[in-house]
Amino acid sequence: LTSHLKVPPMPALPPLGVNNNNIATLPIFIDQLVASTPRLAYLSMLSNNACPNFFNGGSLKQYHDYRKFVISRLRHLTQLDAQPVTEEERREAIRLYGDLASSVAFEEADEGDAEVRRRREEEKRHREREEVEKRRAEKIRKRQERKEAARLRRERETAIALARQQEEERLDRERARKLGARPPSHARHEREIASLLPEVDAAAAPPAAAIAIPLDLPEVPGAGSLPAIAVPGTLTDSEEWSSDEDWDQ
């Protein structure tokens, strides 16, 4: 077995022992196990170059670093290389190596997979479409807000104009009601015309004489004589015209 071992998905993998193999790159092999068997509880990797220990010339410090890296990646391990995993060791491993989803080596290996590249490109195009739709929806929302603001502004202006017109009509009615209490216009005109005529003293002016004009009518049987009709301002038979000028007048 090598570092690029393809492990099929096995959520409940039993204890796994890969001792005495050609596993040289620890991050690649561990990432394969994380992807396929994330709940692995037991693992033994002795006599592999990826597991530095006393048998292959590794130091104690290198072996402790190896254990911390593997424990930080496989969180459900309870035993590694025939030694139990303590909680203190697990906390220290997470503190040193962090809570990583995958290592750099595993990401580089994924880049060579055509299916992974295709999926990532689809996700990228999907995000771009979402951004375009989001910008379009934002433009539509802003346009609708502008239309609504314009409509409200027109309604407000219309209401103001209507109120102003109603107020003007009210003032016109008020003025018309006040003008209706004055004398009619023709009476004022009569007074104006009378003021232009010369003043006449009615007491000094003599009354017009009553002139009796006889009517020469044929006699009607059974009827008496008709009385004379008095026409004011005319001459009687006993009066004579003084001159031709009086006649002309």
Helices and strands as residue ranges (DSSP letters): E 16-17, H 26-36, E 42-44, G 54-56, H 60-73, E 79-80, E 83-84, H 87-97, H 104-111, H 114-180, H 185-196, E 210-213, E 229-232, H 244-248
